[in-house]
């Protein structure tokens, strides 16, 4: 009489199936290695872009500060210009008044 396990081959895998499993494992290992190396490259690129963004932000801050300083200087120069124009108009009116007085003196002498 034949027992229950008589048809079995003793737990061996067929060689073709074994080779196919090894190929699948090799493909998965290559994909894992490829993905990890790509991830490392992307992390380096990300770190570089973050440092570049930080430098850009610092430069922007400096430019904004310089711009505000220059705008303050422009405002002070505008005020000085307005003051000088006011002084000029006042002196011009005084000069015209004196010219009128000179003309009156000349007319009175004549």
C-alpha positions in Angstrom: 0.0 0.0 0.0 1.2 3.5 -0.9 1.2 6.1 1.8 -0.1 9.6 1.6 3.3 11.2 0.6 4.3 8.7 -2.1 3.7 11.1 -5.0 5.8 13.9 -3.5 9.4 14.5 -4.5 10.7 15.3 -1.2 10.1 19.1 -1.1 12.3 20.1 -4.0 11.5 23.0 -6.3 11.8 22.4 -10.0 15.0 24.0 -11.3 13.1 26.3 -13.7 11.0 27.7 -10.9 14.1 28.2 -8.8 15.9 30.1 -11.5 12.7 32.2 -12.1 12.6 33.1 -8.4 16.3 34.0 -8.4 15.7 36.3 -11.5 12.8 38.0 -9.7 14.9 38.5 -6.6 17.7 39.9 -8.7 15.4 42.3 -10.5 13.9 43.5 -7.2 17.3 44.0 -5.7 18.4 46.0 -8.7 15.3 48.1 -8.5 15.8 48.7 -4.8 19.4 49.7 -5.3 18.4 52.0 -8.2 15.7 53.6 -6.2 17.9 54.2 -3.2 20.7 55.8 -5.3 18.1 58.0 -7.1 16.7 59.0 -3.7 20.2 59.9 -2.5 20.8 62.1 -5.6 17.4 63.8 -5.1 18.1 64.5 -1.4 21.4 66.1 -2.4 19.7 68.2 -5.0 17.0 69.2 -2.5 19.6 70.2 0.0 21.4 72.3 -2.6 18.1 74.0 -3.7 17.2 74.7 0.0 20.6 76.4 0.5 20.2 78.3 -2.7 16.7 79.4 -1.5 18.2 80.5 1.8 20.9 82.6 0.1 18.3 84.1 -2.2 16.1 85.0 0.8 19.1 86.7 2.6 20.0 88.6 -0.6 16.3 89.7 -0.9 16.4 90.9 2.6 19.5 92.9 2.0 18.1 94.4 -1.2 14.8 95.4 0.5 16.8 97.1 3.3 18.9 98.9 0.8 15.8 99.9 -1.1 14.1 101.3 2.0 17.3 103.2 2.8 17.5 104.7 -0.7 13.8 105.6 -0.5 14.4 107.4 2.7 17.2 109.3 1.0 15.0 110.1 -1.9 12.3 111.5 0.5 14.9 113.6 2.3 16.2 115.0 -1.0 12.7 115.8 -2.2 12.1 117.7 1.0 15.4 119.6 0.5 14.4 120.3 -3.1 11.0 121.6 -2.0 12.6 123.8 0.7 15.1 125.2 -1.9 12.3 125.9 -4.3 10.4 127.6 -1.6 13.5 129.7 -0.7 14.0 130.4 -4.4 10.4 131.6 -4.9 10.7 133.8 -1.8 14.0 135.3 -2.9 12.6 135.8 -6.4 9.7 137.7 -5.0 12.0 139.7 -2.8 14.2 140.5 -5.8 11.2 141.6 -7.8 10.1 143.8 -4.9 13.6 145.3 -4.7 13.6 145.7 -8.5 10.3 147.5 -8.2 11.8 149.8 -5.4 14.8 150.5 -7.6 12.6 151.4 -10.5 10.6 153.7 -8.2 13.8 155.3 -7.0 15.0 155.8 -10.6 11.6 157.2 -11.6 11.5 159.5 -8.6 15.1 160.7 -9.4 14.0 161.5 -13.0 
